[in-house]
Amino acid sequence: MKKIHSVLVLAVAAALVLTACGSTTDTLLDAIKQRGYLVVSTDPDYEPQSFLNPEGKRPNDTKCPADLLTSAQMQGFDVDVAKGIGDHLGVETCFSTPAWETIAAGNWADQWDVSVGSMAITTERQKIFDFTVPYYYTPAVVAVRADADFASLVELAGQALCVGESTTYETWLNHGDLGPHLTVLAKAPDNIVIVPLDTDQRCPSELTAGREDFVGYVTSEIVVDDNIASGMPMKKLDGPVFYEPLAAAFDKGSILSTETLLAEVDRLFQQMHSDGSLAELSRKWFKDANGEPVDYTVESR
């Protein structure tokens, strides 16, 4: 009987401990502060927004689990924004680099806390994600090789174009509904054959390398300007085809509530807009085709 009583006492004590522990992690924000690090998903091959730092070394004292990258191993605009979130919360920022279509599909199974990966706010995505206020805005453009005969969008009718899979660029080419948050300026050419790759940064790389199953690609003007500045023989056709607001995204399927974390990141982004720190980061990482700094944190129409 004494033994049974002891077991019951231990069980009750354990339940109380679990309850106490649970009370400190009722929200995702609580859990992040308790463990001491934030897990951010982003693209490791999306220069200049986010890409691997070839000289970055993993710190010995990092709290990041072995399967995640540290902030020293990543660089770019999105990476600096993500670091800013971690600094604001008083924790280390760690990076997960799943395929974009995996991020965009939602239902992350709590493998990472937030996406800071230049995700555009669309009506469809709002069904599965909660978004912060935009931290920057980008124009989407169509680019082809500099020696191509194409001089305008309409001349691309019936041609094949490359895009990142599950992106707004793919939706635009499919004449899909981009929702009220994006301002569409031009209709996609008719009868386009779409060649989707896991990231739209592969489109110019493979086009430069001689791939012939597509003649051009659709992506952010930031990416195309960076392609041109780095020596890739590309040219933009006409002007922007649409503008998109880009924000941090939280999975609505998260086990822990993301409400307080979303509010904190919202507050941080609003502060960074007001004090000019987001604009400073934009000018640090984003240059036009002539190498001049650009501020993409102000909405353009």
Sequence and secondary structure as in RCSB ss.txt:
>XXXX:A:sequence
MKKIHSVLVLAVAAALVLTACGSTTDTLLDAIKQRGYLVVSTDPDYEPQSFLNPEGKRPNDTKCPADLLTSAQMQ
GFDVDVAKGIGDHLGVETCFSTPAWETIAAGNWADQWDVSVGSMAITTERQKIFDFTVPYYYTPAVVAVRADADF
ASLVELAGQALCVGESTTYETWLNHGDLGPHLTVLAKAPDNIVIVPLDTDQRCPSELTAGREDFVGYVTSEIVVD
DNIASGMPMKKLDGPVFYEPLAAAFDKGSILSTETLLAEVDRLFQQMHSDGSLAELSRKWFKDANGEPVDYTVES
R
>XXXX:A:secstr
 HHHHHHHHHHHHHHHHHHHHHHTTSBHHHHHHHHTEEEEE  SEETTTEEE TT    TT  S TTSEEGGGEE
SHHHHHHHHHHHHHTSEEEEE   HHHHHT   TTS SEEEEEEE  TTGGGTEEE S SEEEEEEEEEETT S 
 SGGGGTT EEEEETTSHHHHHHTT    TTSEE S   TT EEEEESSTTHHHHHHHTT  S SEEEEEHHHHH
HHHHTT  EEEEEEEEEEEEEEEEEETT SSB HHHHHHHHHHHHHHHHHTHHHHHHHHH B TTS B   SS  
 
